[in-house]
Amino acid sequence: MDMDTSGLTKVIPELVSFGRRTVAEQCVTSMGMILQDAQNLTPFVATTRMDADLEVDVEGITGTGRPSKAKNPKHFKVTPGQWRRHATPLGVLIVMARMRPGSKYNRLTGSRWALPSAILPTGKGSARDRQTIIGNLLSRMTLARHSSGHYLQSGYKFVRDLCVSSPLFKNKYRARTGVANANSMNKLDASALGRLTMTPPDGDRFSITAENNVGQSGNAILDAKHRLALIQHSGPALQSAINRETAAINRELARRIEEGMPRFNKMLS
């Protein structure tokens, strides 16, 4: 996806001309701030929305199975939703569809989460065991979805952290680089979802490239969906982040020009 960086390209040399930082320092600092804002501005899916879509209720419980009062419980209980739209919760229908090789769900996901077709016991007296297995699969699927709500944001995290940890990133800005907390259940390795490339500084010549690689590894069907989601939902966020950094530099330019005017007038008098 193409982003408009024309304004940023114009103001960075103007800011560097004041002599307080090098081109490399300004580029790395601006990139870090843009990645931070892009991550914060990229929408994510709340777990409550996921539960509503799957038509399930999720309750935090203790290790002994009692309701938990903890803010971040370690255990959860997943049950069919009380206010579901269908007699059979959509989450259960998805679990059953994953067991059918030719189901629409498996076709749309490239069989990424397909289950063995003979996973459920059959025969007289097996109903309770079947319900237990379906319930366990529903719980695992629901909680796995909980960990993926910030998937699009995760592609920015690794490269953003590399920028902030670089010696070229201006120290006085480090305290302002707080990033919205991702779901604590998210176990994704962000280093596989983003990449940062910098050329060695050479006078006023410097290049830095950041990549959000969400949708670059996996099966072709899901990768195409992930890339489309990245373009549709993260593209506007990235452009807004670029515009915000450009505006911030313009404000800093105006401040420095105003700060220098009295001395300039004094030199002329």
Secondary structure, DSSP 8 states (H G I E B T S, - for coil): -----HHHHHHHHHHHTTSSS-HHHHHHHHHHHHHHHHHHHS----HHHHHHHHTEEEEEE-TTSSB---SS-SEEEEEE-TT-SSSS-HHHHHHHHHTSTT-HHHHHTTTTT---TT-S--STT-HHHHHHHHHHHHHHHHHHHHTTTTHHHHHHHHHHHHHHHSTTS-GGGGGG-------TT----GGGTEEEEE---BTTB--EEEEE-TTSSS-HHHHHHHHHHIIIIIHHHHHHHHHHHHHHHHHHHHHHHHHHHHHHHHHH-
